[in-house]
Amino acid sequence: MPQLFRDEQEADRVQLVVDALLRVLNDLGPTAPDHAYLDHPAWISVLHAANAALQVLSSDKENS
C-alpha cells in the first residue's frame, strides 16, 4: 500500500490544514465568492496551518 506521508508529523500537519479549511467552508459554504473566503476571519488559520505543513513536508528528513 503506498504511503502518502513520510511520518505521522506530516499527516498531522496536513490534517490541521484540512480542519482549518473546513471551518471556513462550513461557515461560508462551497459557493461563496473567492473574496469571502480570503476575508473570513479564520482564513489566517488556514494560512498558518498551510505554512507549518509546508515546512514539515519540504524538510529533507530522509533524502527522499
SEFI-881013 format. One record per residue (C-alpha): x, y, z; residue in one letter. Coordinates in Angstrom, 1 decimal, always signed. Example, Ala and Ser with C-alpha at 12.3 -4.5 7.8 and 13.67 -1.06 7.14 Angstrom:
BEGIN
+12.3,-4.5,+7.8,a
+13.7,-1.1,+7.1,s
END
This chain:
BEGIN
+0.0,+0.0,+0.0,m
+1.5,+3.4,-1.0,p
+2.3,+5.9,+1.7,q
+1.3,+9.5,+1.2,l
+3.3,+10.9,+4.1,f
+6.7,+10.0,+5.5,r
+5.6,+10.1,+9.1,d
+2.8,+11.0,+11.5,e
+4.0,+14.6,+11.9,q
+3.4,+15.2,+8.2,e
+0.0,+13.6,+8.3,a
-0.9,+15.6,+11.4,d
+0.2,+18.9,+9.9,r
-1.8,+18.3,+6.7,v
-4.8,+17.3,+8.9,q
-4.6,+20.7,+10.6,l
-4.8,+22.4,+7.2,v
-7.8,+20.4,+6.3,v
-9.5,+21.2,+9.6,d
-8.8,+24.9,+9.3,a
-10.1,+25.0,+5.8,l
-13.2,+23.1,+6.7,l
-14.1,+25.6,+9.4,r
-14.1,+28.3,+6.8,v
-16.0,+26.2,+4.3,l
-18.6,+25.3,+6.9,n
-19.2,+28.9,+7.7,d
-19.5,+30.1,+4.1,l
-20.5,+27.0,+2.1,g
-19.0,+25.9,-1.2,p
-20.4,+28.6,-3.5,t
-19.2,+31.8,-1.8,a
-17.2,+34.2,-3.9,p
-13.4,+33.9,-3.5,d
-13.0,+37.1,-1.6,h
-15.4,+35.9,+1.1,a
-13.0,+33.0,+1.9,y
-10.0,+35.3,+1.8,l
-11.8,+37.9,+4.0,d
-13.0,+35.3,+6.5,h
-11.5,+35.9,+10.0,p
-10.4,+32.2,+10.2,a
-8.6,+32.3,+6.8,w
-5.4,+33.4,+8.7,i
-5.6,+30.0,+10.5,s
-5.6,+28.2,+7.1,v
-2.6,+30.2,+6.0,l
-0.6,+29.5,+9.2,h
-1.5,+25.8,+9.1,a
-0.5,+25.5,+5.5,a
+2.8,+27.2,+6.1,n
+3.5,+24.9,+9.0,a
+2.6,+21.9,+6.8,a
+4.9,+23.2,+4.0,l
+7.8,+23.5,+6.4,q
+7.4,+19.8,+7.5,v
+6.7,+18.5,+4.1,l
+9.6,+20.2,+2.4,s
+12.2,+19.3,+5.0,s
+14.7,+16.7,+3.7,d
+14.4,+14.2,+6.5,k
+15.5,+11.1,+4.6,e
+16.7,+12.4,+1.3,n
+13.6,+11.0,-0.4,s
END
